[in-house]
Amino acid sequence: MGFGEYPPEYNAKIHGPYDPARYYGKADIPFGQVKLGELGSWVGRRNMSGIPGAVSRAFWRWNHKYMLPKKTGFAPFAQLMVGCMIVFYSINYGKMVHHRNHKYHW
Amino acid sequence: MFRLSKALAVSSVGIKKVVTERTILSLNVCLCATVQEVRPLVLVRPTSTSAVQRAEQRDEANFPRPVRPVEPGKVRLGFVPEEWFQFLYPKTGVTGPYVLGLGLTTFLCSKEIYVMEHEYYTGISILLMVVYAVKKFGPVIGQTLDKKIEDIEQSWRDYREGSIIQVKESMEKEKEAQLSAKGQDMLFDAKRENVALQLEAAYRERLARVHSEVKKRLDYQLEVANVKTRLQQKHMVDWIVKNVKGSITPAQEAATLKQCMADLKALAPKA
């Protein structure tokens, strides 16, 4: 299935040790540099089955940057807290609406 | 045929075991090697022996070895990444992101998309306590943890250095053992010479004994012969004397005595 295995484009002899934060496929134009005319083709090249891989790579990139360095501070935990706050607030928004202090707003 | 395949299977298992051990060792060493040190004394160098690291197609330029950073990414206000501020800096300057944050929170609160209900005030209190705790205890905890990490890494380094020293010492001891083994050779030669000398000594002693024994026997024979001739001589002399004495008749005796007296008288006046 591919879950828990190396990506098929990873070759240990060329790429060396496996870095879970890197994408080992063919490099595409970054989204920030795509021209408006190429947008359609760019979106067409996206691949739905690569989303779990992308989520995993994003998680590992965040890890490498904030959690795994030798001298981390409180930042990753603060980011986790804020992230959880946002997620749970949005989940419970329906209930929160009823606790508004005023009925009408500008 | 069966034996050949079994031997192949055993050797392949052995090779796999060796390869995994080597890769585990090399991973361990890579962990030590990939730590980016602030102090310039510690070397960061790859020391693995795995074939993967030495392959010709290894693309070092585009896929460098991942290095563990020492400092985390910069954040402002404790959780906002610095990159977001830098992203907005060209367009909005230094105060841009703060104004954005303030405006956003004002909008959310005034339209009551973010409802400030009782949980909000709980959150404010908890936030204050967390900020105070982090500011007060953070550096202390950070330093103790850093020291523990440093101790662990030092133990890794000491293990590696210690193993190298141990191996070198055993090399020296091996050389010494080889030298002493050569000495064993000389000892053996000396012992052999010793035994040869002893044999020679025993041979000579026996030779001397033989010589003395033979001489004794010859001396005995000589003595026997001497005694025999002596006895024979004595017996012969005695017999001759006895016979001569017996053959002297009394008349002869008187005549001889007279003659002697005349001789003596003849000699006396001359003196």
Interface residues (C-beta under 8 A of the other chain):
Chain A: N11 A12 K13 I14 H15 G16 P17 D19 R22 H64 K65 Y66 M67 L68 P69 K70 K71 T72 G73 F74 A75 P76 A78 Q79 M81 V82 M85 Y89 M96 V97 H99 R100 N101 H102 H105 W106
Chain B: C30 V35 V52 Q53 A55 Q57 R58 D59 E60 F63 P64 R65 P66 R68 P69 V70 E71 P72 G73 V75 G78 F79 S110 K111 E112 Y114 V115 M116 E117 G123 V134 G138 G142 D146 I149
